[in-house]
Amino acid sequence: MGGIWERSWNEFVVFLSLPPAIRQLVYTTNVIESLNARYRRAAQAYEHFWNETAALKRLYLATLALDSTGRGRQRCSNRWKAALKEFDVLFGGRLTANQV
């Protein structure tokens, strides 16, 4: 009965064999969990909302606070560009095969 590393080693080695751009994209998907936690905190700060619009406004403001400079979308798309190129190489051009 080994530890978690020994039980998961085969899956972890596969992760390490991926190109760096794909590895970075995979381990940054924790952003989704972080966003959900941020939404929960924003909603719990107010025990009662007057209506659905008030709740949506609160979540909207919490979302804006995540990227106050407005550069988050650019950083995200830059990471995806590199990862998509790597995926295309890994899968023999299947991602760009039908593009003109």
C-alpha positions as CSV (number, residue, x, y, z in Angstrom):
1,M,0.0,0.0,0.0
2,G,2.0,3.0,-1.3
3,G,1.5,6.7,-0.9
4,I,-0.5,8.9,-3.2
5,W,2.6,9.6,-5.3
6,E,3.3,5.9,-5.9
7,R,-0.4,5.2,-6.8
8,S,-0.6,8.2,-9.1
9,W,2.9,8.0,-10.7
10,N,1.8,6.6,-14.0
11,E,-0.7,9.5,-14.6
12,F,1.8,12.1,-13.3
13,V,4.6,10.9,-15.7
14,V,2.2,11.4,-18.6
15,F,1.5,15.0,-17.4
16,L,5.3,15.7,-17.3
17,S,5.7,14.4,-20.9
18,L,3.4,17.2,-22.2
19,P,5.0,20.3,-23.6
20,P,5.3,23.3,-21.2
21,A,2.5,25.4,-22.8
22,I,0.0,22.6,-22.3
23,R,1.2,21.8,-18.8
24,Q,0.7,25.4,-17.8
25,L,-2.8,25.5,-19.3
26,V,-3.7,22.3,-17.5
27,Y,-2.6,23.4,-14.0
28,T,-4.1,26.9,-14.4
29,T,-7.6,25.5,-14.8
30,N,-7.8,25.9,-11.1
31,V,-8.9,29.4,-12.0
32,I,-12.5,28.0,-12.4
33,E,-12.5,26.8,-8.8
34,S,-11.0,30.1,-7.7
35,L,-13.8,32.0,-9.5
36,N,-16.5,29.8,-7.9
37,A,-15.0,30.5,-4.5
38,R,-14.9,34.2,-5.2
39,Y,-18.6,34.1,-6.2
40,R,-19.5,32.2,-3.0
41,R,-17.7,34.8,-0.9
42,A,-19.4,37.6,-2.7
43,A,-22.8,36.1,-2.3
44,Q,-22.3,35.2,1.4
45,A,-21.3,38.7,2.2
46,Y,-25.0,39.6,1.7
47,E,-27.4,37.2,3.3
48,H,-30.3,38.5,1.3
49,F,-30.6,40.1,-2.1
50,W,-33.7,42.2,-2.9
51,N,-34.1,40.5,-6.3
52,E,-32.3,38.5,-8.9
53,T,-30.9,41.6,-10.5
54,A,-29.2,42.7,-7.3
55,A,-27.6,39.2,-7.0
56,L,-26.4,39.4,-10.6
57,K,-25.0,42.9,-10.1
58,R,-23.0,41.6,-7.1
59,L,-21.5,38.7,-9.1
60,Y,-20.8,41.1,-12.0
61,L,-18.8,43.4,-9.7
62,A,-17.0,40.4,-8.2
63,T,-16.0,39.4,-11.7
64,L,-14.8,42.9,-12.6
65,A,-12.7,43.0,-9.4
66,L,-10.8,39.9,-10.7
67,D,-9.2,41.8,-13.6
68,S,-9.2,45.5,-12.8
69,T,-6.6,46.3,-15.5
70,G,-8.5,44.6,-18.3
71,R,-5.5,42.6,-19.4
72,G,-6.7,39.2,-18.2
73,R,-8.3,38.2,-21.5
74,Q,-5.1,39.1,-23.4
75,R,-3.0,36.9,-21.0
76,C,-5.4,34.1,-21.3
77,S,-5.6,34.1,-25.1
78,N,-1.8,34.2,-25.3
79,R,-1.6,31.1,-23.1
80,W,-4.2,29.4,-25.3
81,K,-2.4,30.3,-28.6
82,A,0.8,28.5,-27.4
83,A,-1.1,25.5,-26.1
84,L,-3.2,25.2,-29.3
85,K,0.0,25.1,-31.4
86,E,1.4,22.4,-29.1
87,F,-1.8,20.4,-29.3
88,D,-1.7,20.7,-33.1
89,V,1.8,19.3,-33.2
90,L,0.9,16.5,-30.7
91,F,-2.2,15.5,-32.8
92,G,-0.6,15.6,-36.2
93,G,-2.2,18.8,-37.5
94,R,-5.8,17.6,-36.8
95,L,-6.7,20.9,-35.2
96,T,-5.7,23.0,-38.3
97,A,-6.4,20.4,-41.0
98,N,-9.7,22.0,-42.1
99,Q,-8.6,25.7,-41.8
100,V,-7.8,27.7,-44.9
